[in-house]
Amino acid sequence: MTEETPGFDEKPDVPSGATPDAAEPKAASEEEAAPAGDASENAGLVAQLDQVRTALGERTADLQRLQAEYQNYRRRVERDRVAVKEVAIANLLSELLPVLDDVGRAREHGELVGGFKSVAESLETVVAKMGLQQFGKEGEPFDPTIHEALMHSYAPDVTETTCVAILQPGYRIGERTIRPARVAVAEPQPGAQTVKAEEPAEAADDKENGGPEEG
Protein backbone atom coordinates (compact mmCIF):
# COMPACT_ATOMS: atom_id res chain seq x y z
CA MET A 1 0.00 0.00 0.00
CA THR A 2 1.08 3.52 -0.73
CA GLU A 3 1.19 5.87 2.09
CA GLU A 4 -0.23 9.38 1.57
CA THR A 5 1.71 12.28 2.89
CA PRO A 6 -0.36 13.96 5.46
CA GLY A 7 -1.36 17.59 4.80
CA PHE A 8 -0.48 17.57 1.01
CA ASP A 9 -3.20 18.62 -1.36
CA GLU A 10 -2.78 18.85 -5.16
CA LYS A 11 -3.00 22.37 -6.59
CA PRO A 12 -3.15 23.57 -10.19
CA ASP A 13 0.09 24.54 -11.88
CA VAL A 14 0.80 28.23 -11.75
CA PRO A 15 3.74 30.12 -13.13
CA SER A 16 6.56 30.61 -10.78
CA GLY A 17 6.37 33.94 -8.99
CA ALA A 18 2.67 34.35 -9.71
CA THR A 19 -0.34 33.62 -7.62
CA PRO A 20 -3.31 31.70 -8.97
CA ASP A 21 -5.49 34.82 -8.78
CA ALA A 22 -3.22 36.71 -11.24
CA ALA A 23 -4.46 34.77 -14.29
CA GLU A 24 -8.03 36.04 -14.06
CA PRO A 25 -7.24 39.82 -14.40
CA LYS A 26 -5.07 39.06 -17.45
CA ALA A 27 -7.92 37.35 -19.26
CA ALA A 28 -10.22 40.22 -18.42
CA SER A 29 -7.76 42.79 -19.79
CA GLU A 30 -7.51 40.89 -23.09
CA GLU A 31 -11.29 40.91 -23.42
CA GLU A 32 -11.37 44.70 -22.82
CA ALA A 33 -8.58 45.33 -25.37
CA ALA A 34 -10.49 43.64 -28.18
CA PRO A 35 -13.36 46.19 -28.36
CA ALA A 36 -10.90 49.08 -28.16
CA GLY A 37 -9.01 47.72 -31.16
CA ASP A 38 -12.24 47.38 -33.21
CA ALA A 39 -13.18 50.99 -32.42
CA SER A 40 -9.84 52.32 -33.60
CA GLU A 41 -10.10 50.24 -36.77
CA ASN A 42 -13.61 51.59 -37.46
CA ALA A 43 -12.40 55.15 -36.94
CA GLY A 44 -9.65 54.56 -39.50
CA LEU A 45 -12.16 53.20 -42.01
CA VAL A 46 -14.46 56.21 -41.49
CA ALA A 47 -11.53 58.56 -42.04
CA GLN A 48 -10.59 56.75 -45.25
CA LEU A 49 -14.22 56.88 -46.41
CA ASP A 50 -14.32 60.63 -45.79
CA GLN A 51 -11.15 61.06 -47.81
CA VAL A 52 -12.62 59.04 -50.69
CA ARG A 53 -15.83 61.09 -50.59
CA THR A 54 -13.85 64.33 -50.62
CA ALA A 55 -11.74 63.15 -53.57
CA LEU A 56 -14.88 62.02 -55.42
CA GLY A 57 -16.52 65.42 -54.87
CA GLU A 58 -13.44 67.19 -56.19
CA ARG A 59 -13.28 64.98 -59.28
CA THR A 60 -17.01 65.48 -59.90
CA ALA A 61 -16.58 69.26 -59.66
CA ASP A 62 -13.65 69.07 -62.10
CA LEU A 63 -15.72 67.07 -64.59
CA GLN A 64 -18.64 69.49 -64.33
CA ARG A 65 -16.30 72.45 -64.89
CA LEU A 66 -14.73 70.74 -67.90
CA GLN A 67 -18.16 69.95 -69.33
CA ALA A 68 -19.27 73.58 -68.93
CA GLU A 69 -16.07 74.81 -70.60
CA TYR A 70 -16.60 72.36 -73.45
CA GLN A 71 -20.18 73.51 -73.98
CA ASN A 72 -19.03 77.15 -74.03
CA TYR A 73 -16.31 76.22 -76.50
CA ARG A 74 -18.80 74.49 -78.79
CA ARG A 75 -21.15 77.49 -78.71
CA ARG A 76 -18.27 79.87 -79.42
CA VAL A 77 -17.04 77.75 -82.33
CA GLU A 78 -20.56 77.55 -83.79
CA ARG A 79 -21.03 81.30 -83.42
CA ASP A 80 -17.68 81.98 -85.08
CA ARG A 81 -18.49 79.53 -87.85
CA VAL A 82 -21.77 81.30 -88.61
CA ALA A 83 -20.07 84.71 -88.51
CA VAL A 84 -17.32 83.58 -90.90
CA LYS A 85 -19.93 82.14 -93.25
CA GLU A 86 -21.93 85.38 -93.25
CA VAL A 87 -18.82 87.45 -93.93
CA ALA A 88 -17.80 85.17 -96.81
CA ILE A 89 -21.28 85.36 -98.37
CA ALA A 90 -21.39 89.14 -97.93
CA ASN A 91 -18.00 89.54 -99.63
CA LEU A 92 -19.09 87.35 -102.53
CA LEU A 93 -22.38 89.15 -103.03
CA SER A 94 -20.68 92.54 -102.77
CA GLU A 95 -18.66 91.62 -105.84
CA LEU A 96 -21.88 90.77 -107.70
CA LEU A 97 -23.67 94.06 -106.95
CA PRO A 98 -22.35 95.86 -110.08
CA VAL A 99 -23.67 92.98 -112.18
CA LEU A 100 -27.06 93.25 -110.49
CA ASP A 101 -27.02 97.01 -111.14
CA ASP A 102 -26.42 96.34 -114.84
CA VAL A 103 -29.30 93.85 -114.85
CA GLY A 104 -31.57 96.45 -113.25
CA ARG A 105 -30.66 99.14 -115.79
CA ALA A 106 -31.19 96.72 -118.66
CA ARG A 107 -34.64 95.88 -117.27
CA GLU A 108 -35.55 99.59 -117.01
CA HIS A 109 -34.55 100.19 -120.63
CA GLY A 110 -36.35 97.10 -121.93
CA GLU A 111 -33.11 95.39 -122.93
CA LEU A 112 -33.59 92.34 -120.71
CA VAL A 113 -34.67 89.89 -123.42
CA GLY A 114 -33.75 86.50 -124.81
CA GLY A 115 -30.96 84.47 -123.28
CA PHE A 116 -29.69 87.47 -121.33
CA LYS A 117 -33.04 87.62 -119.51
CA SER A 118 -32.83 83.94 -118.52
CA VAL A 119 -29.28 84.34 -117.20
CA ALA A 120 -30.20 87.49 -115.28
CA GLU A 121 -33.24 85.90 -113.67
CA SER A 122 -31.19 82.82 -112.70
CA LEU A 123 -28.58 85.08 -111.09
CA GLU A 124 -31.23 86.98 -109.13
CA THR A 125 -32.75 83.70 -107.95
CA VAL A 126 -29.38 82.40 -106.72
CA VAL A 127 -28.47 85.55 -104.79
CA ALA A 128 -31.95 85.62 -103.24
CA LYS A 129 -31.44 82.04 -102.00
CA MET A 130 -28.17 83.18 -100.44
CA GLY A 131 -30.12 85.74 -98.41
CA LEU A 132 -29.59 88.91 -100.46
CA GLN A 133 -32.47 91.37 -100.10
CA GLN A 134 -33.00 94.56 -102.07
CA PHE A 135 -34.43 97.66 -100.39
CA GLY A 136 -35.12 101.31 -101.17
CA LYS A 137 -38.37 102.77 -102.51
CA GLU A 138 -39.44 106.17 -103.70
CA GLY A 139 -41.51 108.10 -101.19
CA GLU A 140 -40.09 106.52 -98.03
CA PRO A 141 -38.57 108.77 -95.34
CA PHE A 142 -34.83 109.29 -95.58
CA ASP A 143 -32.88 107.17 -93.06
CA PRO A 144 -29.15 107.91 -92.95
CA THR A 145 -28.45 104.42 -91.57
CA ILE A 146 -29.68 102.72 -94.75
CA HIS A 147 -29.76 105.55 -97.33
CA GLU A 148 -26.97 107.52 -98.97
CA ALA A 149 -28.12 110.88 -100.37
CA LEU A 150 -26.44 111.72 -103.67
CA MET A 151 -28.82 114.51 -104.74
CA HIS A 152 -30.70 117.11 -102.71
CA SER A 153 -33.61 119.40 -103.52
CA TYR A 154 -36.67 121.12 -102.01
CA ALA A 155 -40.26 120.19 -102.70
CA PRO A 156 -43.53 121.81 -101.60
CA ASP A 157 -45.38 118.50 -101.23
CA VAL A 158 -43.16 116.83 -98.58
CA THR A 159 -43.28 117.35 -94.83
CA GLU A 160 -39.97 115.62 -94.04
CA THR A 161 -36.80 114.64 -95.81
CA THR A 162 -38.01 112.07 -98.33
CA CYS A 163 -36.44 109.78 -100.91
CA VAL A 164 -37.85 111.00 -104.21
CA ALA A 165 -35.68 108.84 -106.51
CA ILE A 166 -33.71 105.61 -106.10
CA LEU A 167 -30.47 105.96 -108.03
CA GLN A 168 -29.14 102.57 -106.90
CA PRO A 169 -31.05 100.10 -104.70
CA GLY A 170 -29.61 99.03 -101.37
CA TYR A 171 -28.84 95.45 -100.42
CA ARG A 172 -28.74 93.63 -97.09
CA ILE A 173 -28.22 90.12 -95.76
CA GLY A 174 -30.35 89.61 -92.69
CA GLU A 175 -29.59 92.61 -90.47
CA ARG A 176 -26.27 93.35 -92.21
CA THR A 177 -26.38 96.17 -94.78
CA ILE A 178 -23.80 95.49 -97.47
CA ARG A 179 -24.67 98.62 -99.48
CA PRO A 180 -26.96 101.53 -98.59
CA ALA A 181 -29.58 102.67 -101.06
CA ARG A 182 -28.25 105.62 -103.06
CA VAL A 183 -31.06 108.13 -103.40
CA ALA A 184 -32.11 111.64 -104.30
CA VAL A 185 -33.83 113.39 -101.42
CA ALA A 186 -36.17 116.35 -101.14
CA GLU A 187 -36.78 118.52 -98.09
CA PRO A 188 -39.73 120.80 -97.31
CA GLN A 189 -39.30 124.27 -98.78
CA PRO A 190 -37.92 126.83 -96.32
CA GLY A 191 -40.70 128.88 -94.75
CA ALA A 192 -43.43 126.36 -95.60
CA GLN A 193 -43.93 125.44 -91.97
CA THR A 194 -43.94 129.15 -90.95
CA VAL A 195 -46.76 129.91 -93.39
CA LYS A 196 -48.79 126.99 -92.05
CA ALA A 197 -48.23 128.19 -88.50
CA GLU A 198 -49.45 131.71 -89.37
CA GLU A 199 -52.69 130.50 -90.98
CA PRO A 200 -54.53 129.83 -87.67
CA ALA A 201 -53.62 133.34 -86.43
CA GLU A 202 -55.11 134.94 -89.58
CA ALA A 203 -58.25 132.85 -89.14
CA ALA A 204 -58.50 134.01 -85.52
CA ASP A 205 -58.25 137.66 -86.61
CA ASP A 206 -61.04 137.16 -89.11
CA LYS A 207 -63.19 135.59 -86.40
CA GLU A 208 -62.60 138.51 -84.03
CA ASN A 209 -63.54 140.98 -86.77
CA GLY A 210 -66.75 139.14 -87.42
CA GLY A 211 -65.45 137.19 -90.37
CA PRO A 212 -64.64 138.43 -93.84
CA GLU A 213 -66.72 141.31 -95.15
CA GLU A 214 -69.35 140.33 -97.61
CA GLY A 215 -69.51 142.25 -100.85
Disulfide bonds with the S-S distance in Angstrom:
none
